[in-house]
Amino acid sequence: MRGNGPERLRGRRRERAALEELVAEVAAGRSAVLVLRGDAGIGKSALLDHLAARAAGHRVAR
């Protein structure tokens, strides 16, 4: 499994904060959908790995 720590998402503080907020909203019982899009190689998979690691008990579809 790939690393999910902050070192994997260097320079992605704003994105990590948005993902953490999303997880908190879902944990509070609200539904949420996130769509990641962008050019190949910009780190979409790394962001999804980060999200999945923090969303234990919730569905993360890829």
N, CA, C and O atoms as a Maestro MAE file, in Angstrom:
{
 s_m_m2io_version
 :::
 2.0.0
}

f_m_ct {
 s_m_title
 :::
 protein
 m_atom[248] {
  # First column is atom index #
  i_m_mmod_type
  r_m_x_coord
  r_m_y_coord
  r_m_z_coord
  i_m_residue_number
  s_m_chain_name
  s_m_pdb_residue_name
  s_m_pdb_atom_name
  i_m_atomic_number
  :::
  1 25 0.840 -1.177 0.000 1 A "MET " " N  " 7
  2 3 0.000 0.000 0.000 1 A "MET " " CA " 6
  3 2 0.881 1.236 0.000 1 A "MET " " C  " 6
  4 15 1.952 1.248 0.606 1 A "MET " " O  " 8
  5 25 0.434 2.247 -0.667 2 A "ARG " " N  " 7
  6 3 1.203 3.479 -0.739 2 A "ARG " " CA " 6
  7 2 1.143 4.222 0.578 2 A "ARG " " C  " 6
  8 15 0.201 4.062 1.354 2 A "ARG " " O  " 8
  9 25 2.171 5.047 0.827 3 A "GLY " " N  " 7
  10 3 2.181 5.862 2.034 3 A "GLY " " CA " 6
  11 2 1.073 6.895 1.995 3 A "GLY " " C  " 6
  12 15 0.766 7.434 0.932 3 A "GLY " " O  " 8
  13 25 0.469 7.179 3.139 4 A "ASN " " N  " 7
  14 3 -0.633 8.127 3.211 4 A "ASN " " CA " 6
  15 2 -0.298 9.347 4.045 4 A "ASN " " C  " 6
  16 15 -1.167 10.187 4.277 4 A "ASN " " O  " 8
  17 25 0.929 9.467 4.497 5 A "GLY " " N  " 7
  18 3 1.301 10.570 5.358 5 A "GLY " " CA " 6
  19 2 1.436 11.877 4.613 5 A "GLY " " C  " 6
  20 15 1.392 11.917 3.383 5 A "GLY " " O  " 8
  21 25 1.601 12.953 5.374 6 A "PRO " " N  " 7
  22 3 1.733 14.273 4.769 6 A "PRO " " CA " 6
  23 2 2.892 14.376 3.793 6 A "PRO " " C  " 6
  24 15 2.836 15.170 2.853 6 A "PRO " " O  " 8
  25 25 3.957 13.578 3.999 7 A "GLU " " N  " 7
  26 3 5.089 13.633 3.085 7 A "GLU " " CA " 6
  27 2 4.692 13.210 1.673 7 A "GLU " " C  " 6
  28 15 5.316 13.637 0.702 7 A "GLU " " O  " 8
  29 25 3.674 12.387 1.552 8 A "ARG " " N  " 7
  30 3 3.184 11.953 0.248 8 A "ARG " " CA " 6
  31 2 2.444 13.085 -0.458 8 A "ARG " " C  " 6
  32 15 2.355 13.098 -1.686 8 A "ARG " " O  " 8
  33 25 1.923 14.017 0.298 9 A "LEU " " N  " 7
  34 3 1.139 15.111 -0.259 9 A "LEU " " CA " 6
  35 2 1.829 16.452 -0.007 9 A "LEU " " C  " 6
  36 15 1.170 17.437 0.325 9 A "LEU " " O  " 8
  37 25 3.092 16.488 -0.157 10 A "ARG " " N  " 7
  38 3 3.858 17.706 0.071 10 A "ARG " " CA " 6
  39 2 3.255 18.865 -0.722 10 A "ARG " " C  " 6
  40 15 2.970 18.744 -1.913 10 A "ARG " " O  " 8
  41 25 3.067 19.992 -0.028 11 A "GLY " " N  " 7
  42 3 2.512 21.164 -0.680 11 A "GLY " " CA " 6
  43 2 1.011 21.105 -0.887 11 A "GLY " " C  " 6
  44 15 0.461 21.907 -1.643 11 A "GLY " " O  " 8
  45 25 0.347 20.185 -0.240 12 A "ARG " " N  " 7
  46 3 -1.100 20.001 -0.438 12 A "ARG " " CA " 6
  47 2 -1.892 20.308 0.827 12 A "ARG " " C  " 6
  48 15 -2.897 19.650 1.098 12 A "ARG " " O  " 8
  49 25 -1.463 21.282 1.595 13 A "ARG " " N  " 7
  50 3 -2.160 21.587 2.858 13 A "ARG " " CA " 6
  51 2 -3.626 21.939 2.623 13 A "ARG " " C  " 6
  52 15 -4.508 21.445 3.325 13 A "ARG " " O  " 8
  53 25 -3.881 22.782 1.648 14 A "ARG " " N  " 7
  54 3 -5.253 23.210 1.390 14 A "ARG " " CA " 6
  55 2 -6.121 22.029 0.974 14 A "ARG " " C  " 6
  56 15 -7.259 21.902 1.427 14 A "ARG " " O  " 8
  57 25 -5.591 21.174 0.122 15 A "GLU " " N  " 7
  58 3 -6.351 20.005 -0.315 15 A "GLU " " CA " 6
  59 2 -6.590 19.041 0.841 15 A "GLU " " C  " 6
  60 15 -7.691 18.511 0.990 15 A "GLU " " O  " 8
  61 25 -5.549 18.809 1.672 16 A "ARG " " N  " 7
  62 3 -5.723 17.925 2.833 16 A "ARG " " CA " 6
  63 2 -6.774 18.481 3.780 16 A "ARG " " C  " 6
  64 15 -7.591 17.728 4.311 16 A "ARG " " O  " 8
  65 25 -6.761 19.795 3.997 17 A "ALA " " N  " 7
  66 3 -7.752 20.414 4.878 17 A "ALA " " CA " 6
  67 2 -9.164 20.217 4.334 17 A "ALA " " C  " 6
  68 15 -10.090 19.942 5.097 17 A "ALA " " O  " 8
  69 25 -9.332 20.355 3.032 18 A "ALA " " N  " 7
  70 3 -10.647 20.150 2.426 18 A "ALA " " CA " 6
  71 2 -11.100 18.699 2.592 18 A "ALA " " C  " 6
  72 15 -12.276 18.446 2.853 18 A "ALA " " O  " 8
  73 25 -10.185 17.751 2.444 19 A "LEU " " N  " 7
  74 3 -10.522 16.338 2.616 19 A "LEU " " CA " 6
  75 2 -10.879 16.032 4.060 19 A "LEU " " C  " 6
  76 15 -11.827 15.293 4.327 19 A "LEU " " O  " 8
  77 25 -10.122 16.597 4.989 20 A "GLU " " N  " 7
  78 3 -10.417 16.385 6.415 20 A "GLU " " CA " 6
  79 2 -11.796 16.947 6.760 20 A "GLU " " C  " 6
  80 15 -12.541 16.341 7.530 20 A "GLU " " O  " 8
  81 25 -12.132 18.094 6.196 21 A "GLU " " N  " 7
  82 3 -13.455 18.686 6.421 21 A "GLU " " CA " 6
  83 2 -14.548 17.799 5.846 21 A "GLU " " C  " 6
  84 15 -15.599 17.623 6.462 21 A "GLU " " O  " 8
  85 25 -14.304 17.244 4.676 22 A "LEU " " N  " 7
  86 3 -15.257 16.336 4.055 22 A "LEU " " CA " 6
  87 2 -15.494 15.111 4.937 22 A "LEU " " C  " 6
  88 15 -16.639 14.713 5.147 22 A "LEU " " O  " 8
  89 25 -14.436 14.520 5.447 23 A "VAL " " N  " 7
  90 3 -14.557 13.353 6.323 23 A "VAL " " CA " 6
  91 2 -15.331 13.719 7.589 23 A "VAL " " C  " 6
  92 15 -16.164 12.939 8.048 23 A "VAL " " O  " 8
  93 25 -15.067 14.886 8.150 24 A "ALA " " N  " 7
  94 3 -15.782 15.323 9.355 24 A "ALA " " CA " 6
  95 2 -17.275 15.487 9.078 24 A "ALA " " C  " 6
  96 15 -18.103 15.116 9.909 24 A "ALA " " O  " 8
  97 25 -17.620 16.036 7.925 25 A "GLU " " N  " 7
  98 3 -19.025 16.189 7.553 25 A "GLU " " CA " 6
  99 2 -19.711 14.832 7.440 25 A "GLU " " C  " 6
  100 15 -20.824 14.657 7.936 25 A "GLU " " O  " 8
  101 25 -19.060 13.884 6.799 26 A "VAL " " N  " 7
  102 3 -19.628 12.546 6.646 26 A "VAL " " CA " 6
  103 2 -19.748 11.864 8.005 26 A "VAL " " C  " 6
  104 15 -20.753 11.211 8.286 26 A "VAL " " O  " 8
  105 25 -18.731 12.014 8.844 27 A "ALA " " N  " 7
  106 3 -18.776 11.421 10.185 27 A "ALA " " CA " 6
  107 2 -19.915 12.009 11.012 27 A "ALA " " C  " 6
  108 15 -20.431 11.352 11.915 27 A "ALA " " O  " 8
  109 25 -20.306 13.244 10.708 28 A "ALA " " N  " 7
  110 3 -21.410 13.893 11.415 28 A "ALA " " CA " 6
  111 2 -22.773 13.486 10.844 28 A "ALA " " C  " 6
  112 15 -23.813 13.956 11.305 28 A "ALA " " O  " 8
  113 25 -22.755 12.608 9.837 29 A "GLY " " N  " 7
  114 3 -24.008 12.084 9.312 29 A "GLY " " CA " 6
  115 2 -24.501 12.738 8.037 29 A "GLY " " C  " 6
  116 15 -25.591 12.419 7.564 29 A "GLY " " O  " 8
  117 25 -23.730 13.633 7.478 30 A "ARG " " N  " 7
  118 3 -24.133 14.275 6.238 30 A "ARG " " CA " 6
  119 2 -23.519 13.539 5.046 30 A "ARG " " C  " 6
  120 15 -22.409 13.014 5.133 30 A "ARG " " O  " 8
  121 25 -24.235 13.510 3.963 31 A "SER " " N  " 7
  122 3 -23.729 12.882 2.741 31 A "SER " " CA " 6
  123 2 -22.803 13.851 2.016 31 A "SER " " C  " 6
  124 15 -22.945 15.067 2.136 31 A "SER " " O  " 8
  125 25 -21.865 13.308 1.275 32 A "ALA " " N  " 7
  126 3 -20.955 14.156 0.512 32 A "ALA " " CA " 6
  127 2 -20.446 13.400 -0.697 32 A "ALA " " C  " 6
  128 15 -20.334 12.174 -0.692 32 A "ALA " " O  " 8
  129 25 -20.147 14.151 -1.714 33 A "VAL " " N  " 7
  130 3 -19.549 13.608 -2.926 33 A "VAL " " CA " 6
  131 2 -18.381 14.505 -3.284 33 A "VAL " " C  " 6
  132 15 -18.475 15.731 -3.217 33 A "VAL " " O  " 8
  133 25 -17.291 13.885 -3.661 34 A "LEU " " N  " 7
  134 3 -16.107 14.614 -4.090 34 A "LEU " " CA " 6
  135 2 -15.711 14.095 -5.457 34 A "LEU " " C  " 6
  136 15 -15.615 12.885 -5.663 34 A "LEU " " O  " 8
  137 25 -15.484 14.987 -6.374 35 A "VAL " " N  " 7
  138 3 -15.010 14.617 -7.700 35 A "VAL " " CA " 6
  139 2 -13.630 15.234 -7.874 35 A "VAL " " C  " 6
  140 15 -13.463 16.451 -7.795 35 A "VAL " " O  " 8
  141 25 -12.650 14.379 -8.111 36 A "LEU " " N  " 7
  142 3 -11.293 14.847 -8.380 36 A "LEU " " CA " 6
  143 2 -11.046 14.721 -9.867 36 A "LEU " " C  " 6
  144 15 -11.277 13.668 -10.462 36 A "LEU " " O  " 8
  145 25 -10.580 15.788 -10.456 37 A "ARG " " N  " 7
  146 3 -10.237 15.712 -11.866 37 A "ARG " " CA " 6
  147 2 -9.013 16.569 -12.117 37 A "ARG " " C  " 6
  148 15 -8.723 17.511 -11.380 37 A "ARG " " O  " 8
  149 25 -8.322 16.226 -13.152 38 A "GLY " " N  " 7
  150 3 -7.123 16.965 -13.515 38 A "GLY " " CA " 6
  151 2 -6.258 16.136 -14.431 38 A "GLY " " C  " 6
  152 15 -6.560 14.982 -14.733 38 A "GLY " " O  " 8
  153 25 -5.180 16.749 -14.866 39 A "ASP " " N  " 7
  154 3 -4.263 16.083 -15.776 39 A "ASP " " CA " 6
  155 2 -3.592 14.886 -15.103 39 A "ASP " " C  " 6
  156 15 -3.509 14.803 -13.878 39 A "ASP " " O  " 8
  157 25 -3.126 13.982 -15.922 40 A "ALA " " N  " 7
  158 3 -2.400 12.810 -15.423 40 A "ALA " " CA " 6
  159 2 -1.153 13.260 -14.667 40 A "ALA " " C  " 6
  160 15 -0.448 14.179 -15.083 40 A "ALA " " O  " 8
  161 25 -0.903 12.592 -13.556 41 A "GLY " " N  " 7
  162 3 0.332 12.825 -12.822 41 A "GLY " " CA " 6
  163 2 0.309 13.959 -11.813 41 A "GLY " " C  " 6
  164 15 1.357 14.309 -11.271 41 A "GLY " " O  " 8
  165 25 -0.862 14.549 -11.540 42 A "ILE " " N  " 7
  166 3 -0.880 15.672 -10.602 42 A "ILE " " CA " 6
  167 2 -1.167 15.256 -9.164 42 A "ILE " " C  " 6
  168 15 -1.144 16.095 -8.263 42 A "ILE " " O  " 8
  169 25 -1.439 13.965 -8.939 43 A "GLY " " N  " 7
  170 3 -1.603 13.479 -7.577 43 A "GLY " " CA " 6
  171 2 -3.018 13.146 -7.156 43 A "GLY " " C  " 6
  172 15 -3.314 13.112 -5.962 43 A "GLY " " O  " 8
  173 25 -3.893 12.901 -8.108 44 A "LYS " " N  " 7
  174 3 -5.267 12.547 -7.756 44 A "LYS " " CA " 6
  175 2 -5.320 11.259 -6.933 44 A "LYS " " C  " 6
  176 15 -6.042 11.186 -5.938 44 A "LYS " " O  " 8
  177 25 -4.569 10.263 -7.341 45 A "SER " " N  " 7
  178 3 -4.558 8.990 -6.605 45 A "SER " " CA " 6
  179 2 -4.010 9.173 -5.202 45 A "SER " " C  " 6
  180 15 -4.514 8.560 -4.261 45 A "SER " " O  " 8
  181 25 -3.002 9.990 -5.043 46 A "ALA " " N  " 7
  182 3 -2.441 10.255 -3.711 46 A "ALA " " CA " 6
  183 2 -3.475 10.928 -2.824 46 A "ALA " " C  " 6
  184 15 -3.571 10.605 -1.640 46 A "ALA " " O  " 8
  185 25 -4.247 11.853 -3.367 47 A "LEU " " N  " 7
  186 3 -5.304 12.496 -2.587 47 A "LEU " " CA " 6
  187 2 -6.380 11.493 -2.197 47 A "LEU " " C  " 6
  188 15 -6.870 11.519 -1.068 47 A "LEU " " O  " 8
  189 25 -6.753 10.605 -3.122 48 A "LEU " " N  " 7
  190 3 -7.740 9.573 -2.787 48 A "LEU " " CA " 6
  191 2 -7.207 8.605 -1.737 48 A "LEU " " C  " 6
  192 15 -7.955 8.184 -0.854 48 A "LEU " " O  " 8
  193 25 -5.937 8.248 -1.816 49 A "ASP " " N  " 7
  194 3 -5.330 7.382 -0.799 49 A "ASP " " CA " 6
  195 2 -5.406 8.054 0.566 49 A "ASP " " C  " 6
  196 15 -5.738 7.415 1.564 49 A "ASP " " O  " 8
  197 25 -5.099 9.336 0.603 50 A "HIS " " N  " 7
  198 3 -5.153 10.113 1.844 50 A "HIS " " CA " 6
  199 2 -6.577 10.110 2.403 50 A "HIS " " C  " 6
  200 15 -6.790 9.885 3.595 50 A "HIS " " O  " 8
  201 25 -7.538 10.362 1.530 51 A "LEU " " N  " 7
  202 3 -8.937 10.383 1.945 51 A "LEU " " CA " 6
  203 2 -9.374 9.021 2.474 51 A "LEU " " C  " 6
  204 15 -9.982 8.933 3.541 51 A "LEU " " O  " 8
  205 25 -9.067 7.966 1.738 52 A "ALA " " N  " 7
  206 3 -9.481 6.618 2.142 52 A "ALA " " CA " 6
  207 2 -8.887 6.230 3.483 52 A "ALA " " C  " 6
  208 15 -9.545 5.557 4.275 52 A "ALA " " O  " 8
  209 25 -7.669 6.636 3.751 53 A "ALA " " N  " 7
  210 3 -7.026 6.313 5.018 53 A "ALA " " CA " 6
  211 2 -7.716 6.984 6.194 53 A "ALA " " C  " 6
  212 15 -7.684 6.462 7.308 53 A "ALA " " O  " 8
  213 25 -8.329 8.116 5.967 54 A "ARG " " N  " 7
  214 3 -8.995 8.861 7.041 54 A "ARG " " CA " 6
  215 2 -10.486 8.610 7.114 54 A "ARG " " C  " 6
  216 15 -11.139 9.042 8.064 54 A "ARG " " O  " 8
  217 25 -11.031 7.929 6.140 55 A "ALA " " N  " 7
  218 3 -12.472 7.713 6.072 55 A "ALA " " CA " 6
  219 2 -12.861 6.296 6.488 55 A "ALA " " C  " 6
  220 15 -13.797 5.718 5.936 55 A "ALA " " O  " 8
  221 25 -12.158 5.753 7.438 56 A "ALA " " N  " 7
  222 3 -12.451 4.386 7.904 56 A "ALA " " CA " 6
  223 2 -13.925 4.274 8.271 56 A "ALA " " C  " 6
  224 15 -14.473 5.121 8.977 56 A "ALA " " O  " 8
  225 25 -14.550 3.217 7.779 57 A "GLY " " N  " 7
  226 3 -15.954 2.987 8.073 57 A "GLY " " CA " 6
  227 2 -16.905 3.661 7.086 57 A "GLY " " C  " 6
  228 15 -18.123 3.523 7.196 57 A "GLY " " O  " 8
  229 25 -16.343 4.388 6.124 58 A "HIS " " N  " 7
  230 3 -17.155 5.060 5.117 58 A "HIS " " CA " 6
  231 2 -16.728 4.585 3.734 58 A "HIS " " C  " 6
  232 15 -15.588 4.161 3.543 58 A "HIS " " O  " 8
  233 25 -17.625 4.654 2.789 59 A "ARG " " N  " 7
  234 3 -17.332 4.186 1.440 59 A "ARG " " CA " 6
  235 2 -16.571 5.252 0.650 59 A "ARG " " C  " 6
  236 15 -16.975 6.414 0.596 59 A "ARG " " O  " 8
  237 25 -15.499 4.842 0.058 60 A "VAL " " N  " 7
  238 3 -14.745 5.697 -0.869 60 A "VAL " " CA " 6
  239 2 -14.715 4.950 -2.189 60 A "VAL " " C  " 6
  240 15 -14.026 3.938 -2.316 60 A "VAL " " O  " 8
  241 25 -15.449 5.433 -3.161 61 A "ALA " " N  " 7
  242 3 -15.500 4.803 -4.475 61 A "ALA " " CA " 6
  243 2 -14.495 5.482 -5.379 61 A "ALA " " C  " 6
  244 15 -14.336 6.703 -5.358 61 A "ALA " " O  " 8
  245 25 -13.818 4.667 -6.174 62 A "ARG " " N  " 7
  246 3 -12.820 5.213 -7.091 62 A "ARG " " CA " 6
  247 2 -13.214 4.930 -8.507 62 A "ARG " " C  " 6
  248 15 -12.499 5.310 -9.435 62 A "ARG " " O  " 8
  :::
 }
 m_bond[247] {
  # First column is bond index #
  i_m_from
  i_m_to
  i_m_order
  :::
  1 1 2 1
  2 2 3 1
  3 3 4 2
  4 3 5 1
  5 5 6 1
  6 6 7 1
  7 7 8 2
  8 7 9 1
  9 9 10 1
  10 10 11 1
  11 11 12 2
  12 11 13 1
  13 13 14 1
  14 14 15 1
  15 15 16 2
  16 15 17 1
  17 17 18 1
  18 18 19 1
  19 19 20 2
  20 19 21 1
  21 21 22 1
  22 22 23 1
  23 23 24 2
  24 23 25 1
  25 25 26 1
  26 26 27 1
  27 27 28 2
  28 27 29 1
  29 29 30 1
  30 30 31 1
  31 31 32 2
  32 31 33 1
  33 33 34 1
  34 34 35 1
  35 35 36 2
  36 35 37 1
  37 37 38 1
  38 38 39 1
  39 39 40 2
  40 39 41 1
  41 41 42 1
  42 42 43 1
  43 43 44 2
  44 43 45 1
  45 45 46 1
  46 46 47 1
  47 47 48 2
  48 47 49 1
  49 49 50 1
  50 50 51 1
  51 51 52 2
  52 51 53 1
  53 53 54 1
  54 54 55 1
  55 55 56 2
  56 55 57 1
  57 57 58 1
  58 58 59 1
  59 59 60 2
  60 59 61 1
  61 61 62 1
  62 62 63 1
  63 63 64 2
  64 63 65 1
  65 65 66 1
  66 66 67 1
  67 67 68 2
  68 67 69 1
  69 69 70 1
  70 70 71 1
  71 71 72 2
  72 71 73 1
  73 73 74 1
  74 74 75 1
  75 75 76 2
  76 75 77 1
  77 77 78 1
  78 78 79 1
  79 79 80 2
  80 79 81 1
  81 81 82 1
  82 82 83 1
  83 83 84 2
  84 83 85 1
  85 85 86 1
  86 86 87 1
  87 87 88 2
  88 87 89 1
  89 89 90 1
  90 90 91 1
  91 91 92 2
  92 91 93 1
  93 93 94 1
  94 94 95 1
  95 95 96 2
  96 95 97 1
  97 97 98 1
  98 98 99 1
  99 99 100 2
  100 99 101 1
  101 101 102 1
  102 102 103 1
  103 103 104 2
  104 103 105 1
  105 105 106 1
  106 106 107 1
  107 107 108 2
  108 107 109 1
  109 109 110 1
  110 110 111 1
  111 111 112 2
  112 111 113 1
  113 113 114 1
  114 114 115 1
  115 115 116 2
  116 115 117 1
  117 117 118 1
  118 118 119 1
  119 119 120 2
  120 119 121 1
  121 121 122 1
  122 122 123 1
  123 123 124 2
  124 123 125 1
  125 125 126 1
  126 126 127 1
  127 127 128 2
  128 127 129 1
  129 129 130 1
  130 130 131 1
  131 131 132 2
  132 131 133 1
  133 133 134 1
  134 134 135 1
  135 135 136 2
  136 135 137 1
  137 137 138 1
  138 138 139 1
  139 139 140 2
  140 139 141 1
  141 141 142 1
  142 142 143 1
  143 143 144 2
  144 143 145 1
  145 145 146 1
  146 146 147 1
  147 147 148 2
  148 147 149 1
  149 149 150 1
  150 150 151 1
  151 151 152 2
  152 151 153 1
  153 153 154 1
  154 154 155 1
  155 155 156 2
  156 155 157 1
  157 157 158 1
  158 158 159 1
  159 159 160 2
  160 159 161 1
  161 161 162 1
  162 162 163 1
  163 163 164 2
  164 163 165 1
  165 165 166 1
  166 166 167 1
  167 167 168 2
  168 167 169 1
  169 169 170 1
  170 170 171 1
  171 171 172 2
  172 171 173 1
  173 173 174 1
  174 174 175 1
  175 175 176 2
  176 175 177 1
  177 177 178 1
  178 178 179 1
  179 179 180 2
  180 179 181 1
  181 181 182 1
  182 182 183 1
  183 183 184 2
  184 183 185 1
  185 185 186 1
  186 186 187 1
  187 187 188 2
  188 187 189 1
  189 189 190 1
  190 190 191 1
  191 191 192 2
  192 191 193 1
  193 193 194 1
  194 194 195 1
  195 195 196 2
  196 195 197 1
  197 197 198 1
  198 198 199 1
  199 199 200 2
  200 199 201 1
  201 201 202 1
  202 202 203 1
  203 203 204 2
  204 203 205 1
  205 205 206 1
  206 206 207 1
  207 207 208 2
  208 207 209 1
  209 209 210 1
  210 210 211 1
  211 211 212 2
  212 211 213 1
  213 213 214 1
  214 214 215 1
  215 215 216 2
  216 215 217 1
  217 217 218 1
  218 218 219 1
  219 219 220 2
  220 219 221 1
  221 221 222 1
  222 222 223 1
  223 223 224 2
  224 223 225 1
  225 225 226 1
  226 226 227 1
  227 227 228 2
  228 227 229 1
  229 229 230 1
  230 230 231 1
  231 231 232 2
  232 231 233 1
  233 233 234 1
  234 234 235 1
  235 235 236 2
  236 235 237 1
  237 237 238 1
  238 238 239 1
  239 239 240 2
  240 239 241 1
  241 241 242 1
  242 242 243 1
  243 243 244 2
  244 243 245 1
  245 245 246 1
  246 246 247 1
  247 247 248 2
  :::
 }
}
